[in-house]
Amino acid sequence: METEFEYQNVLKQIAKQFGEDIDIQGLLFIIGLQELGKGKIKLSKNEKLDVMHIAICTLLSPYGYYEYEGLDKDGWPHWKTMENLPPLKPAQQQEIIKQAIVEYFKTVEIQP
């Protein structure tokens, strides 16, 4: 329950900065953009999915699931899978992601 309370606090802080309610998908997109570090750019649908992948890899790296490899020639970050996630129910997946988001925001300030 503590994770949910902390997660709700993260949502409130992000809503102050972005002026709207943001769901978990929106948070992942914000984190992915932050980690991509390219500022405001136009993204294709596939690139938006890649941004979400950046967020997932960033969030799960501290748990040993991914390891950062570096940037490609276009400046996009890449990770290698270190360990496959165990089979989880959707609610369990969401709980892990929420916990990782809470930990992420303890160490990172999102740039507008």
KAVENFEN-V869041 format. One record per helix or strand. SS is the DSSP state (H for helix, E for strand). FROM is the first residue (numbers start at 1). TO is the last residue. If there is no record, write none. Layout:
# KAVENFEN-V869041
SS|FROM|TO, SS|FROM|TO
This chain:
# KAVENFEN-V869041
H|2|18, H|24|36, H|45|61, E|66|71, E|77|81, H|90|107
